Amino acid sequence: MAIHNSPISSPQDFLKSTTIVHTLMLMAQALFFGVILYITIATEGTSTHSMANLLIILVPLWAFLVLIAGTAMFKRKTLEIQEDQRSNTAQKLNKYRSALIINWAMIEALALFCLISYLLVRDLLYLVLFACLFFLFLSKRPTKERTLSDTGLPGSIFK
């Protein structure tokens, strides 16, 4: 299955569209948190799900491994973009957008898994992990400076 990258008419359009994607992914996490909170309040009590012992090890371990792998993948992709001499600015920005979205999706998947784990076992550890991942995701908001730093493109592209 091929990923379709829509053409970028300008770096400003890239930044605007990428910010919209980031905001929507952030809102999805917040909405899912709201749904989980509502379900938790509506169903009162504690859960002693049989997977509690497994999840207490699996969730933090998976979070650690995925964050390490996601960071390594993102750095590798941005280094490839910086060293790419054949691609024009639009092509580099498309590759960068793909790397960003993959990195964000990995963080979002972890965050949602933490919420589902909380729903299953009602252990606050998973809400703390979710909050950390949510704020990590929030800190990854695309900016001109970050785009220029990650891609190695000249600052003049945003003028």
N, CA, C and O atoms as a GROMACS GRO file, in nm:
protein
  636
    1MET      N    1   0.084  -0.117   0.000
    1MET     CA    2   0.000   0.000   0.000
    1MET      C    3   0.089   0.124   0.000
    1MET      O    4   0.172   0.140   0.089
    2ALA      N    5   0.073   0.209  -0.096
    2ALA     CA    6   0.154   0.329  -0.108
    2ALA      C    7   0.092   0.443  -0.029
    2ALA      O    8  -0.030   0.457  -0.022
    3ILE      N    9   0.179   0.524   0.030
    3ILE     CA   10   0.134   0.642   0.101
    3ILE      C   11   0.132   0.757   0.002
    3ILE      O   12   0.232   0.784  -0.064
    4HIS      N   13   0.018   0.823  -0.007
    4HIS     CA   14   0.007   0.935  -0.100
    4HIS      C   15   0.048   1.063  -0.030
    4HIS      O   16  -0.012   1.101   0.070
    5ASN      N   17   0.149   1.128  -0.081
    5ASN     CA   18   0.190   1.257  -0.031
    5ASN      C   19   0.136   1.364  -0.123
    5ASN      O   20   0.173   1.370  -0.241
    6SER      N   21   0.049   1.448  -0.070
    6SER     CA   22  -0.003   1.555  -0.154
    6SER      C   23   0.108   1.656  -0.179
    6SER      O   24   0.193   1.678  -0.093
    7PRO      N   25   0.107   1.716  -0.296
    7PRO     CA   26   0.214   1.810  -0.330
    7PRO      C   27   0.210   1.933  -0.238
    7PRO      O   28   0.103   1.977  -0.195
    8ILE      N   29   0.326   1.984  -0.211
    8ILE     CA   30   0.338   2.102  -0.127
    8ILE      C   31   0.361   2.222  -0.218
    8ILE      O   32   0.456   2.226  -0.295
    9SER      N   33   0.270   2.319  -0.208
    9SER     CA   34   0.285   2.435  -0.295
    9SER      C   35   0.384   2.536  -0.238
    9SER      O   36   0.444   2.613  -0.312
   10SER      N   37   0.401   2.535  -0.105
   10SER     CA   38   0.499   2.624  -0.042
   10SER      C   39   0.535   2.569   0.096
   10SER      O   40   0.459   2.492   0.154
   11PRO      N   41   0.650   2.609   0.148
   11PRO     CA   42   0.688   2.567   0.283
   11PRO      C   43   0.586   2.612   0.389
   11PRO      O   44   0.565   2.544   0.489
   12GLN      N   45   0.523   2.728   0.366
   12GLN     CA   46   0.420   2.774   0.459
   12GLN      C   47   0.301   2.679   0.460
   12GLN      O   48   0.244   2.651   0.565
   13ASP      N   49   0.263   2.629   0.340
   13ASP     CA   50   0.155   2.530   0.332
   13ASP      C   51   0.194   2.401   0.403
   13ASP      O   52   0.112   2.338   0.469
   14PHE      N   53   0.321   2.363   0.388
   14PHE     CA   54   0.370   2.244   0.457
   14PHE      C   55   0.352   2.261   0.608
   14PHE      O   56   0.299   2.172   0.675
   15LEU      N   57   0.396   2.374   0.660
   15LEU     CA   58   0.388   2.398   0.803
   15LEU      C   59   0.243   2.402   0.849
   15LEU      O   60   0.210   2.349   0.956
   16LYS      N   61   0.157   2.464   0.772
   16LYS     CA   62   0.016   2.473   0.809
   16LYS      C   63  -0.049   2.335   0.809
   16LYS      O   64  -0.119   2.299   0.904
   17SER      N   65  -0.028   2.257   0.704
   17SER     CA   66  -0.091   2.125   0.695
   17SER      C   67  -0.035   2.029   0.799
   17SER      O   68  -0.109   1.948   0.855
   18THR      N   69   0.092   2.037   0.825
   18THR     CA   70   0.154   1.950   0.925
   18THR      C   71   0.106   1.987   1.065
   18THR      O   72   0.084   1.898   1.148
   19THR      N   73   0.090   2.115   1.091
   19THR     CA   74   0.036   2.159   1.221
   19THR      C   75  -0.107   2.112   1.239
   19THR      O   76  -0.146   2.074   1.349
   20ILE      N   77  -0.185   2.113   1.132
   20ILE     CA   78  -0.323   2.065   1.140
   20ILE      C   79  -0.325   1.916   1.173
   20ILE      O   80  -0.404   1.873   1.258
   21VAL      N   81  -0.241   1.838   1.108
   21VAL     CA   82  -0.235   1.693   1.136
   21VAL      C   83  -0.196   1.671   1.282
   21VAL      O   84  -0.256   1.589   1.351
   22HIS      N   85  -0.095   1.743   1.328
   22HIS     CA   86  -0.050   1.729   1.466
   22HIS      C   87  -0.163   1.764   1.564
   22HIS      O   88  -0.186   1.691   1.660
   23THR      N   89  -0.232   1.873   1.538
   23THR     CA   90  -0.341   1.916   1.626
   23THR      C   91  -0.454   1.814   1.628
   23THR      O   92  -0.509   1.785   1.734
   24LEU      N   93  -0.488   1.759   1.512
   24LEU     CA   94  -0.594   1.659   1.507
   24LEU      C   95  -0.555   1.532   1.583
   24LEU      O   96  -0.638   1.473   1.652
   25MET      N   97  -0.430   1.491   1.570
   25MET     CA   98  -0.384   1.372   1.643
   25MET      C   99  -0.385   1.398   1.794
   25MET      O  100  -0.418   1.309   1.873
   26LEU      N  101  -0.349   1.519   1.833
   26LEU     CA  102  -0.352   1.556   1.975
   26LEU      C  103  -0.496   1.558   2.027
   26LEU      O  104  -0.523   1.511   2.137
   27MET      N  105  -0.587   1.613   1.947
   27MET     CA  106  -0.728   1.618   1.987
   27MET      C  107  -0.786   1.477   1.997
   27MET      O  108  -0.870   1.452   2.084
   28ALA      N  109  -0.744   1.387   1.912
   28ALA     CA  110  -0.792   1.248   1.918
   28ALA      C  111  -0.752   1.184   2.050
   28ALA      O  112  -0.831   1.112   2.111
   29GLN      N  113  -0.630   1.209   2.093
   29GLN     CA  114  -0.584   1.155   2.221
   29GLN      C  115  -0.666   1.213   2.337
   29GLN      O  116  -0.707   1.141   2.427
   30ALA      N  117  -0.689   1.344   2.332
   30ALA     CA  118  -0.767   1.409   2.438
   30ALA      C  119  -0.911   1.357   2.439
   30ALA      O  120  -0.968   1.334   2.545
   31LEU      N  121  -0.969   1.337   2.322
   31LEU     CA  122  -1.105   1.285   2.312
   31LEU      C  123  -1.112   1.142   2.368
   31LEU      O  124  -1.203   1.108   2.442
   32PHE      N  125  -1.016   1.061   2.331
   32PHE     CA  126  -1.013   0.923   2.380
   32PHE      C  127  -0.996   0.921   2.532
   32PHE      O  128  -1.057   0.839   2.601
   33PHE      N  129  -0.914   1.011   2.584
   33PHE     CA  130  -0.898   1.023   2.729
   33PHE      C  131  -1.032   1.058   2.793
   33PHE      O  132  -1.069   1.001   2.895
   34GLY      N  133  -1.106   1.151   2.732
   34GLY     CA  134  -1.238   1.187   2.783
   34GLY      C  135  -1.334   1.069   2.785
   34GLY      O  136  -1.408   1.050   2.881
   35VAL      N  137  -1.332   0.991   2.679
   35VAL     CA  138  -1.419   0.872   2.671
   35VAL      C  139  -1.380   0.772   2.780
   35VAL      O  140  -1.467   0.718   2.847
   36ILE      N  141  -1.251   0.748   2.797
   36ILE     CA  142  -1.204   0.654   2.900
   36ILE      C  143  -1.243   0.706   3.039
   36ILE      O  144  -1.285   0.628   3.125
   37LEU      N  145  -1.228   0.835   3.060
   37LEU     CA  146  -1.265   0.894   3.189
   37LEU      C  147  -1.415   0.876   3.215
   37LEU      O  148  -1.455   0.840   3.325
   38TYR      N  149  -1.496   0.901   3.113
   38TYR     CA  150  -1.641   0.884   3.126
   38TYR      C  151  -1.676   0.739   3.159
   38TYR      O  152  -1.758   0.712   3.248
   39ILE      N  153  -1.615   0.646   3.087
   39ILE     CA  154  -1.643   0.504   3.111
   39ILE      C  155  -1.601   0.466   3.253
   39ILE      O  156  -1.671   0.392   3.321
   40THR      N  157  -1.486   0.516   3.296
   40THR     CA  158  -1.436   0.485   3.430
   40THR      C  159  -1.532   0.536   3.537
   40THR      O  160  -1.562   0.466   3.633
   41ILE      N  161  -1.579   0.659   3.520
   41ILE     CA  162  -1.671   0.717   3.618
   41ILE      C  163  -1.806   0.645   3.614
   41ILE      O  164  -1.866   0.620   3.719
   42ALA      N  165  -1.853   0.614   3.494
   42ALA     CA  166  -1.984   0.550   3.480
   42ALA      C  167  -1.986   0.407   3.533
   42ALA      O  168  -2.092   0.358   3.574
   43THR      N  169  -1.873   0.340   3.533
   43THR     CA  170  -1.870   0.200   3.576
   43THR      C  171  -1.808   0.180   3.713
   43THR      O  172  -1.782   0.067   3.752
   44GLU      N  173  -1.784   0.288   3.788
   44GLU     CA  174  -1.732   0.283   3.925
   44GLU      C  175  -1.661   0.155   3.962
   44GLU      O  176  -1.674   0.051   3.897
   45GLY      N  177  -1.585   0.166   4.068
   45GLY     CA  178  -1.520   0.048   4.121
   45GLY      C  179  -1.383   0.024   4.061
   45GLY      O  180  -1.337   0.099   3.975
   46THR      N  181  -1.321  -0.080   4.108
   46THR     CA  182  -1.189  -0.116   4.060
   46THR      C  183  -1.199  -0.243   3.977
   46THR      O  184  -1.292  -0.323   3.991
   47SER      N  185  -1.103  -0.258   3.893
   47SER     CA  186  -1.100  -0.377   3.808
   47SER      C  187  -0.980  -0.461   3.848
   47SER      O  188  -0.873  -0.408   3.875
   48THR      N  189  -0.998  -0.588   3.850
   48THR     CA  190  -0.886  -0.679   3.877
   48THR      C  191  -0.873  -0.771   3.756
   48THR      O  192  -0.885  -0.893   3.766
   49HIS      N  193  -0.847  -0.710   3.644
   49HIS     CA  194  -0.835  -0.783   3.520
   49HIS      C  195  -0.720  -0.882   3.530
   49HIS      O  196  -0.617  -0.853   3.593
   50SER      N  197  -0.736  -0.995   3.470
   50SER     CA  198  -0.635  -1.102   3.478
   50SER      C  199  -0.503  -1.063   3.412
   50SER      O  200  -0.401  -1.128   3.435
   51MET      N  201  -0.504  -0.959   3.330
   51MET     CA  202  -0.382  -0.918   3.261
   51MET      C  203  -0.301  -0.815   3.340
   51MET      O  204  -0.199  -0.767   3.290
   52ALA      N  205  -0.342  -0.782   3.461
   52ALA     CA  206  -0.276  -0.677   3.539
   52ALA      C  207  -0.127  -0.703   3.556
   52ALA      O  208  -0.046  -0.612   3.538
   53ASN      N  209  -0.090  -0.824   3.590
   53ASN     CA  210   0.051  -0.856   3.612
   53ASN      C  211   0.132  -0.848   3.483
   53ASN      O  212   0.249  -0.809   3.485
   54LEU      N  213   0.071  -0.885   3.373
   54LEU     CA  214   0.139  -0.876   3.244
   54LEU      C  215   0.153  -0.731   3.200
   54LEU      O  216   0.260  -0.690   3.155
   55LEU      N  217   0.047  -0.654   3.213
   55LEU     CA  218   0.049  -0.515   3.167
   55LEU      C  219   0.146  -0.428   3.246
   55LEU      O  220   0.206  -0.337   3.190
   56ILE      N  221   0.163  -0.455   3.373
   56ILE     CA  222   0.253  -0.373   3.456
   56ILE      C  223   0.398  -0.383   3.405
   56ILE      O  224   0.477  -0.292   3.427
   57ILE      N  225   0.430  -0.492   3.339
   57ILE     CA  226   0.563  -0.508   3.280
   57ILE      C  227   0.561  -0.468   3.132
   57ILE      O  228   0.652  -0.399   3.085
   58LEU      N  229   0.460  -0.511   3.062
   58LEU     CA  230   0.452  -0.490   2.918
   58LEU      C  231   0.443  -0.343   2.878
   58LEU      O  232   0.515  -0.300   2.787
   59VAL      N  233   0.357  -0.268   2.942
   59VAL     CA  234   0.334  -0.129   2.900
   59VAL      C  235   0.460  -0.042   2.912
   59VAL      O  236   0.500   0.020   2.814
   60PRO      N  237   0.524  -0.036   3.030
   60PRO     CA  238   0.646   0.046   3.038
   60PRO      C  239   0.758  -0.004   2.946
   60PRO      O  240   0.830   0.076   2.886
   61LEU      N  241   0.772  -0.136   2.935
   61LEU     CA  242   0.875  -0.191   2.847
   61LEU      C  243   0.848  -0.155   2.702
   61LEU      O  244   0.938  -0.113   2.630
   62TRP      N  245   0.723  -0.172   2.659
   62TRP     CA  246   0.687  -0.139   2.522
   62TRP      C  247   0.705   0.011   2.497
   62TRP      O  248   0.753   0.051   2.391
   63ALA      N  249   0.668   0.093   2.594
   63ALA     CA  250   0.685   0.238   2.580
   63ALA      C  251   0.832   0.272   2.561
   63ALA      O  252   0.868   0.350   2.473
   64PHE      N  253   0.916   0.214   2.644
   64PHE     CA  254   1.060   0.240   2.634
   64PHE      C  255   1.114   0.197   2.498
   64PHE      O  256   1.185   0.274   2.433
   65LEU      N  257   1.082   0.077   2.456
   65LEU     CA  258   1.135   0.025   2.330
   65LEU      C  259   1.084   0.103   2.209
   65LEU      O  260   1.161   0.134   2.118
   66VAL      N  261   0.956   0.135   2.208
   66VAL     CA  262   0.899   0.207   2.094
   66VAL      C  263   0.953   0.350   2.088
   66VAL      O  264   0.980   0.401   1.979
   67LEU      N  265   0.968   0.415   2.202
   67LEU     CA  266   1.024   0.551   2.201
   67LEU      C  267   1.168   0.552   2.152
   67LEU      O  268   1.208   0.641   2.077
   68ILE      N  269   1.246   0.454   2.194
   68ILE     CA  270   1.385   0.443   2.147
   68ILE      C  271   1.387   0.417   1.996
   68ILE      O  272   1.459   0.483   1.922
   69ALA      N  273   1.308   0.320   1.952
   69ALA     CA  274   1.304   0.286   1.808
   69ALA      C  275   1.250   0.403   1.726
   69ALA      O  276   1.302   0.432   1.619
   70GLY      N  277   1.147   0.469   1.775
   70GLY     CA  278   1.088   0.583   1.704
   70GLY      C  279   1.186   0.698   1.690
   70GLY      O  280   1.195   0.761   1.585
   71THR      N  281   1.259   0.726   1.797
   71THR     CA  282   1.358   0.833   1.793
   71THR      C  283   1.471   0.798   1.696
   71THR      O  284   1.516   0.883   1.619
   72ALA      N  285   1.517   0.674   1.701
   72ALA     CA  286   1.625   0.631   1.610
   72ALA      C  287   1.579   0.637   1.464
   72ALA      O  288   1.653   0.683   1.378
   73MET      N  289   1.456   0.592   1.438
   73MET     CA  290   1.403   0.595   1.301
   73MET      C  291   1.392   0.740   1.253
   73MET      O  292   1.429   0.770   1.139
   74PHE      N  293   1.341   0.827   1.338
   74PHE     CA  294   1.323   0.967   1.300
   74PHE      C  295   1.458   1.033   1.272
   74PHE      O  296   1.472   1.106   1.174
   75LYS      N  297   1.556   1.007   1.356
   75LYS     CA  298   1.689   1.065   1.333
   75LYS      C  299   1.751   1.013   1.205
   75LYS      O  300   1.815   1.088   1.131
   76ARG      N  301   1.731   0.883   1.178
   76ARG     CA  302   1.784   0.825   1.054
   76ARG      C  303   1.720   0.889   0.932
   76ARG      O  304   1.788   0.922   0.835
   77LYS      N  305   1.587   0.908   0.937
   77LYS     CA  306   1.516   0.968   0.824
   77LYS      C  307   1.558   1.114   0.804
   77LYS      O  308   1.577   1.157   0.690
   78THR      N  309   1.572   1.190   0.912
   78THR     CA  310   1.611   1.330   0.897
   78THR      C  311   1.754   1.342   0.846
   78THR      O  312   1.786   1.434   0.771
   79LEU      N  313   1.840   1.250   0.887
   79LEU     CA  314   1.978   1.250   0.835
   79LEU      C  315   1.978   1.220   0.685
   79LEU      O  316   2.053   1.281   0.609
   80GLU      N  317   1.894   1.125   0.643
   80GLU     CA  318   1.881   1.095   0.500
   80GLU      C  319   1.834   1.218   0.422
   80GLU      O  320   1.883   1.246   0.313
   81ILE      N  321   1.739   1.290   0.479
   81ILE     CA  322   1.687   1.411   0.413
   81ILE      C  323   1.796   1.516   0.403
   81ILE      O  324   1.811   1.580   0.299
   82GLN      N  325   1.873   1.534   0.509
   82GLN     CA  326   1.981   1.634   0.508
   82GLN      C  327   2.088   1.600   0.406
   82GLN      O  328   2.144   1.689   0.342
   83GLU      N  329   2.118   1.471   0.390
   83GLU     CA  330   2.224   1.429   0.299
   83GLU      C  331   2.178   1.413   0.156
   83GLU      O  332   2.260   1.396   0.066
   84ASP      N  333   2.047   1.419   0.132
   84ASP     CA  334   1.990   1.401  -0.001
   84ASP      C  335   2.016   1.525  -0.087
   84ASP      O  336   1.962   1.632  -0.061
   85GLN      N  337   2.100   1.508  -0.188
   85GLN     CA  338   2.134   1.619  -0.276
   85GLN      C  339   2.047   1.624  -0.402
   85GLN      O  340   2.046   1.725  -0.473
   86ARG      N  341   1.974   1.516  -0.430
   86ARG     CA  342   1.896   1.509  -0.554
   86ARG      C  343   1.755   1.564  -0.540
   86ARG      O  344   1.697   1.608  -0.639
   87SER      N  345   1.700   1.561  -0.421
   87SER     CA  346   1.561   1.602  -0.402
   87SER      C  347   1.550   1.754  -0.388
   87SER      O  348   1.637   1.821  -0.333
   88ASN      N  349   1.440   1.806  -0.441
   88ASN     CA  350   1.415   1.949  -0.425
   88ASN      C  351   1.348   1.974  -0.289
   88ASN      O  352   1.323   1.880  -0.213
   89THR      N  353   1.321   2.099  -0.259
   89THR     CA  354   1.265   2.136  -0.129
   89THR      C  355   1.132   2.067  -0.102
   89THR      O  356   1.111   2.015   0.007
   90ALA      N  357   1.043   2.065  -0.200
   90ALA     CA  358   0.911   2.003  -0.181
   90ALA      C  359   0.924   1.854  -0.152
   90ALA      O  360   0.854   1.801  -0.066
   91GLN      N  361   1.014   1.786  -0.223
   91GLN     CA  362   1.034   1.643  -0.200
   91GLN      C  363   1.091   1.618  -0.060
   91GLN      O  364   1.051   1.523   0.008
   92LYS      N  365   1.184   1.702  -0.017
   92LYS     CA  366   1.241   1.687   0.116
   92LYS      C  367   1.135   1.711   0.222
   92LYS      O  368   1.130   1.641   0.323
   93LEU      N  369   1.050   1.811   0.201
   93LEU     CA  370   0.945   1.839   0.298
   93LEU      C  371   0.842   1.726   0.304
   93LEU      O  372   0.790   1.694   0.411
   94ASN      N  373   0.813   1.664   0.189
   94ASN     CA  374   0.723   1.548   0.188
   94ASN      C  375   0.782   1.432   0.267
   94ASN      O  376   0.712   1.366   0.344
   95LYS      N  377   0.911   1.406   0.248
   95LYS     CA  378   0.977   1.299   0.323
   95LYS      C  379   0.978   1.331   0.472
   95LYS      O  380   0.959   1.243   0.556
   96TYR      N  381   1.002   1.456   0.504
   96TYR     CA  382   1.004   1.498   0.644
   96TYR      C  383   0.865   1.484   0.707
   96TYR      O  384   0.852   1.440   0.822
   97ARG      N  385   0.762   1.521   0.633
   97ARG     CA  386   0.625   1.507   0.684
   97ARG      C  387   0.594   1.360   0.712
   97ARG      O  388   0.534   1.328   0.815
   98SER      N  389   0.636   1.272   0.624
   98SER     CA  390   0.614   1.128   0.646
   98SER      C  391   0.685   1.081   0.772
   98SER      O  392   0.628   1.006   0.851
   99ALA      N  393   0.809   1.125   0.791
   99ALA     CA  394   0.885   1.086   0.911
   99ALA      C  395   0.817   1.140   1.037
   99ALA      O  396   0.809   1.069   1.138
  100LEU      N  397   0.768   1.264   1.031
  100LEU     CA  398   0.698   1.322   1.146
  100LEU      C  399   0.573   1.241   1.182
  100LEU      O  400   0.552   1.207   1.298
  101ILE      N  401   0.492   1.212   1.082
  101ILE     CA  402   0.366   1.144   1.106
  101ILE      C  403   0.389   1.003   1.161
  101ILE      O  404   0.316   0.958   1.249
  102ILE      N  405   0.490   0.935   1.110
  102ILE     CA  406   0.522   0.801   1.162
  102ILE      C  407   0.566   0.812   1.308
  102ILE      O  408   0.522   0.734   1.392
  103ASN      N  409   0.651   0.910   1.338
  103ASN     CA  410   0.696   0.930   1.475
  103ASN      C  411   0.580   0.965   1.567
  103ASN      O  412   0.569   0.911   1.677
  104TRP      N  413   0.493   1.053   1.523
  104TRP     CA  414   0.376   1.091   1.603
  104TRP      C  415   0.283   0.972   1.623
  104TRP      O  416   0.229   0.953   1.732
  105ALA      N  417   0.264   0.893   1.519
  105ALA     CA  418   0.174   0.777   1.529
  105ALA      C  419   0.226   0.676   1.632
  105ALA      O  420   0.147   0.614   1.703
  106MET      N  421   0.356   0.661   1.639
  106MET     CA  422   0.414   0.569   1.737
  106MET      C  423   0.385   0.618   1.879
  106MET      O  424   0.349   0.540   1.966
  107ILE      N  425   0.401   0.748   1.902
  107ILE     CA  426   0.374   0.805   2.034
  107ILE      C  427   0.225   0.795   2.065
  107ILE      O  428   0.186   0.761   2.177
  108GLU      N  429   0.141   0.826   1.966
  108GLU     CA  430  -0.003   0.821   1.988
  108GLU      C  431  -0.050   0.678   2.018
  108GLU      O  432  -0.135   0.658   2.104
  109ALA      N  433   0.004   0.581   1.948
  109ALA     CA  434  -0.032   0.441   1.974
  109ALA      C  435   0.002   0.402   2.117
  109ALA      O  436  -0.076   0.334   2.184
  110LEU      N  437   0.118   0.444   2.163
  110LEU     CA  438   0.157   0.417   2.302
  110LEU      C  439   0.060   0.483   2.400
  110LEU      O  440   0.018   0.422   2.498
  111ALA      N  441   0.026   0.608   2.372
  111ALA     CA  442  -0.065   0.681   2.461
  111ALA      C  443  -0.201   0.613   2.468
  111ALA      O  444  -0.257   0.598   2.577
  112LEU      N  445  -0.253   0.572   2.354
  112LEU     CA  446  -0.384   0.505   2.352
  112LEU      C  447  -0.377   0.368   2.421
  112LEU      O  448  -0.472   0.327   2.488
  113PHE      N  449  -0.266   0.298   2.404
  113PHE     CA  450  -0.248   0.170   2.471
  113PHE      C  451  -0.246   0.188   2.623
  113PHE      O  452  -0.298   0.105   2.697
  114CYS      N  453  -0.184   0.297   2.669
  114CYS     CA  454  -0.183   0.326   2.813
  114CYS      C  455  -0.325   0.351   2.863
  114CYS      O  456  -0.360   0.306   2.972
  115LEU      N  457  -0.406   0.422   2.785
  115LEU     CA  458  -0.545   0.446   2.826
  115LEU      C  459  -0.626   0.317   2.830
  115LEU      O  460  -0.705   0.296   2.922
  116ILE      N  461  -0.606   0.232   2.732
  116ILE     CA  462  -0.678   0.104   2.730
  116ILE      C  463  -0.634   0.017   2.849
  116ILE      O  464  -0.715  -0.050   2.912
  117SER      N  465  -0.504   0.020   2.879
  117SER     CA  466  -0.454  -0.055   2.994
  117SER      C  467  -0.514   0.000   3.123
  117SER      O  468  -0.550  -0.078   3.212
  118TYR      N  469  -0.527   0.131   3.132
  118TYR     CA  470  -0.591   0.190   3.251
  118TYR      C  471  -0.736   0.143   3.262
  118TYR      O  472  -0.783   0.108   3.370
  119LEU      N  473  -0.806   0.143   3.151
  119LEU     CA  474  -0.945   0.100   3.152
  119LEU      C  475  -0.957  -0.045   3.198
  119LEU      O  476  -1.052  -0.080   3.269
  120LEU      N  477  -0.864  -0.128   3.159
  120LEU     CA  478  -0.868  -0.269   3.197
  120LEU      C  479  -0.839  -0.293   3.345
  120LEU      O  480  -0.910  -0.369   3.412
  121VAL      N  481  -0.735  -0.228   3.397
  121VAL     CA  482  -0.691  -0.260   3.533
  121VAL      C  483  -0.706  -0.145   3.633
  121VAL      O  484  -0.687  -0.166   3.753
  122ARG      N  485  -0.738  -0.027   3.587
  122ARG     CA  486  -0.760   0.091   3.674
  122ARG      C  487  -0.639   0.122   3.762
  122ARG      O  488  -0.654   0.159   3.879
  123ASP      N  489  -0.521   0.108   3.706
  123ASP     CA  490  -0.398   0.143   3.777
  123ASP      C  491  -0.355   0.281   3.729
  123ASP      O  492  -0.339   0.303   3.609
  124LEU      N  493  -0.335   0.374   3.822
  124LEU     CA  494  -0.301   0.512   3.786
  124LEU      C  495  -0.167   0.526   3.715
  124LEU      O  496  -0.141   0.628   3.651
  125LEU      N  497  -0.082   0.425   3.724
  125LEU     CA  498   0.046   0.426   3.652
  125LEU      C  499   0.022   0.451   3.503
  125LEU      O  500   0.098   0.525   3.440
  126TYR      N  501  -0.081   0.391   3.448
  126TYR     CA  502  -0.108   0.405   3.305
  126TYR      C  503  -0.156   0.545   3.269
  126TYR      O  504  -0.129   0.593   3.159
  127LEU      N  505  -0.225   0.611   3.361
  127LEU     CA  506  -0.264   0.751   3.337
  127LEU      C  507  -0.143   0.843   3.344
  127LEU      O  508  -0.134   0.940   3.270
  128VAL      N  509  -0.050   0.812   3.434
  128VAL     CA  510   0.073   0.891   3.442
  128VAL      C  511   0.154   0.874   3.314
  128VAL      O  512   0.206   0.972   3.260
  129LEU      N  513   0.166   0.750   3.267
  129LEU     CA  514   0.237   0.726   3.141
  129LEU      C  515   0.167   0.797   3.025
  129LEU      O  516   0.233   0.856   2.939
  130PHE      N  517   0.034   0.791   3.023
  130PHE     CA  518  -0.041   0.862   2.919
  130PHE      C  519  -0.011   1.011   2.924
  130PHE      O  520   0.014   1.072   2.820
  131ALA      N  521  -0.014   1.070   3.043
  131ALA     CA  522   0.012   1.214   3.056
  131ALA      C  523   0.152   1.249   3.005
  131ALA      O  524   0.170   1.350   2.937
  132CYS      N  525   0.250   1.167   3.038
  132CYS     CA  526   0.387   1.190   2.989
  132CYS      C  527   0.392   1.184   2.836
  132CYS      O  528   0.453   1.269   2.772
  133LEU      N  529   0.328   1.084   2.780
  133LEU     CA  530   0.327   1.070   2.634
  133LEU      C  531   0.248   1.182   2.568
  133LEU      O  532   0.286   1.230   2.461
  134PHE      N  533   0.139   1.225   2.630
  134PHE     CA  534   0.058   1.334   2.577
  134PHE      C  535   0.142   1.462   2.570
  134PHE      O  536   0.141   1.533   2.469
  135PHE      N  537   0.215   1.492   2.678
  135PHE     CA  538   0.298   1.613   2.679
  135PHE      C  539   0.420   1.599   2.588
  135PHE      O  540   0.467   1.698   2.532
  136LEU      N  541   0.472   1.479   2.574
  136LEU     CA  542   0.579   1.456   2.476
  136LEU      C  543   0.527   1.485   2.336
  136LEU      O  544   0.592   1.552   2.257
  137PHE      N  545   0.408   1.432   2.306
  137PHE     CA  546   0.347   1.456   2.175
  137PHE      C  547   0.324   1.606   2.155
  137PHE      O  548   0.352   1.658   2.047
  138LEU      N  549   0.274   1.673   2.256
  138LEU     CA  550   0.250   1.817   2.248
  138LEU      C  551   0.379   1.892   2.219
  138LEU      O  552   0.378   1.990   2.144
  139SER      N  553   0.489   1.848   2.277
  139SER     CA  554   0.618   1.915   2.256
  139SER      C  555   0.673   1.894   2.114
  139SER      O  556   0.765   1.965   2.073
  140LYS      N  557   0.618   1.799   2.041
  140LYS     CA  558   0.666   1.769   1.906
  140LYS      C  559   0.594   1.852   1.799
  140LYS      O  560   0.604   1.822   1.680
  141ARG      N  561   0.522   1.955   1.841
  141ARG     CA  562   0.449   2.041   1.747
  141ARG      C  563   0.547   2.097   1.643
  141ARG      O  564   0.656   2.142   1.679
  142PRO      N  565   0.509   2.093   1.516
  142PRO     CA  566   0.601   2.141   1.411
  142PRO      C  567   0.619   2.293   1.416
  142PRO      O  568   0.523   2.368   1.434
  143THR      N  569   0.742   2.335   1.400
  143THR     CA  570   0.774   2.477   1.394
  143THR      C  571   0.870   2.501   1.278
  143THR      O  572   0.931   2.407   1.226
  144LYS      N  573   0.884   2.625   1.238
  144LYS     CA  574   0.979   2.659   1.132
  144LYS      C  575   1.120   2.619   1.173
  144LYS      O  576   1.194   2.558   1.096
  145GLU      N  577   1.155   2.655   1.297
  145GLU     CA  578   1.291   2.629   1.345
  145GLU      C  579   1.322   2.479   1.346
  145GLU      O  580   1.430   2.437   1.303
  146ARG      N  581   1.228   2.400   1.396
  146ARG     CA  582   1.249   2.255   1.402
  146ARG      C  583   1.258   2.197   1.261
  146ARG      O  584   1.340   2.109   1.235
  147THR      N  585   1.174   2.245   1.172
  147THR     CA  586   1.176   2.197   1.034
  147THR      C  587   1.311   2.226   0.969
  147THR      O  588   1.370   2.138   0.906
  148LEU      N  589   1.359   2.348   0.986
  148LEU     CA  590   1.489   2.385   0.927
  148LEU      C  591   1.602   2.304   0.989
  148LEU      O  592   1.692   2.259   0.919
  149SER      N  593   1.597   2.285   1.119
  149SER     CA  594   1.702   2.209   1.188
  149SER      C  595   1.701   2.062   1.146
  149SER      O  596   1.807   2.003   1.122
  150ASP      N  597   1.583   2.003   1.137
  150ASP     CA  598   1.574   1.860   1.104
  150ASP      C  599   1.604   1.830   0.958
  150ASP      O  600   1.658   1.724   0.927
  151THR      N  601   1.570   1.922   0.869
  151THR     CA  602   1.587   1.895   0.726
  151THR      C  603   1.716   1.951   0.668
  151THR      O  604   1.759   1.907   0.561
  152GLY      N  605   1.776   2.046   0.736
  152GLY     CA  606   1.896   2.109   0.684
  152GLY      C  607   1.868   2.207   0.570
  152GLY      O  608   1.960   2.251   0.501
  153LEU      N  609   1.741   2.243   0.552
  153LEU     CA  610   1.706   2.338   0.447
  153LEU      C  611   1.740   2.480   0.493
  153LEU      O  612   1.744   2.507   0.613
  154PRO      N  613   1.765   2.570   0.398
  154PRO     CA  614   1.800   2.708   0.435
  154PRO      C  615   1.679   2.783   0.490
  154PRO      O  616   1.565   2.757   0.451
  155GLY      N  617   1.704   2.876   0.581
  155GLY     CA  618   1.597   2.955   0.643
  155GLY      C  619   1.520   3.040   0.544
  155GLY      O  620   1.408   3.082   0.572
  156SER      N  621   1.579   3.064   0.429
  156SER     CA  622   1.515   3.151   0.330
  156SER      C  623   1.390   3.086   0.266
  156SER      O  624   1.314   3.155   0.199
  157ILE      N  625   1.368   2.956   0.286
  157ILE     CA  626   1.252   2.891   0.223
  157ILE      C  627   1.122   2.939   0.283
  157ILE      O  628   1.018   2.930   0.218
  158PHE      N  629   1.124   2.991   0.406
  158PHE     CA  630   1.003   3.038   0.472
  158PHE      C  631   0.976   3.186   0.453
  158PHE      O  632   0.888   3.242   0.518
  159LYS      N  633   1.050   3.250   0.364
  159LYS     CA  634   1.030   3.394   0.343
  159LYS      C  635   0.948   3.423   0.222
  159LYS      O  636   0.922   3.539   0.191
   0.00000   0.00000   0.00000
